[in-house]
Amino acid sequence: MTLAELEYWSVRHRWGQGRRDEMEDYLRGVEVYLPDQDLYRNWAEVTRRAERKGRPITCADAWIAATAYTLGVPLVTHNASDFAAVDGVRVVTAK
């Protein structure tokens, strides 16, 4: 999901080929986790818990939160409020 959002960002902001190549070079060093049964289940739980708290989460943000939860890693974002209803994930943001 995060890689898709980065690609969208580059398209939205009309990055040239050079800048896109730089991003792709950087991302070669990033490990990509593919969904499995645990991640699917955690996505469903994150989504439902947020709904029950009256703070629905977008599909994309639920994937990101569920991935962080599944891997037991912090979720780094500039939009911490998007993840306010997510339990069990440490959200890290620059202030």
N, C-alpha and C positions, 0 to 999 in steps of 0.2 A: 504494500500500500504506500509506504513512504517513497519508494522508488517511482511509483506512478505519479505521486504528488510532485516530486522533483521534476519529472519529465513535463508534467502539465505547466509547472512554473516556467520552465524554459520556453515552452511554446507560447504561453500567455504573454511573456515579456519579450518575445521575438528575439531570442538569443541567436547569434550567428553560429556558424558551424564550429569556429574556433573555440568559442566559449562552451558549446555543447561537448566538444571533444575533451576539454579540460574536465568537465564534470564526469564524463564517462571514465576518464583515466583515474580520477580520484575514487570513483565508486568501484573500480576493479578490486580495491583493497577491502571492500565491505562484504561481510558474510551475509548471504540472503537465506532466510529461513522460510521454507515452504510450509503451507498449512498441513496439519495432521489432525487426527481426531481430538487430541487435547486442545489444540488451538481453536478448532470449530466449537467445541463445548464451551471454552472460556469466552469466545466471542459472544455466544448466545447468553451466557451468564452476565457478562459486562453490559450487554444491551438491555437485558431484562431488569437488572438492578437499577440502572440509570432511569429507565421508564418508571419503575416503582417509586423512585425518589422524586419524580416529577421533573427530571432533568434529562430528557431524551438525548442520546448521543448519536452523532451521525454514523452511518455505516463505516465510513473510512476511519473515523476516530476510534470506533469500537475495535476495528482490526488492529490498530496501532496499540491501543491499551491492552487488548488481549494478548498480543505478542509480547509486550513488556512483562505482563503478569506471568505468562507461560514460561518465559526465559528467566524470570526473577531478576530483571535488570531495570534500572530507572528509565522513566520515560522523559526524554528531553524535548521541550517544546517552548515556543514563544507564546503559546495560547493555553496557559494552565487552566483557565476557566472552562475550557472545552472538556476537561477531564475531572472536574470538581466532583462529579457523582460516582467516580470510579474508586472502589475500595481495593486495597491490597497492592497498589502500585505507587511507588515513590515518584512524584512528578518534580522534575528539575527544570528551572527556567531562569533565564538571565533577566535581571531587573534593571 
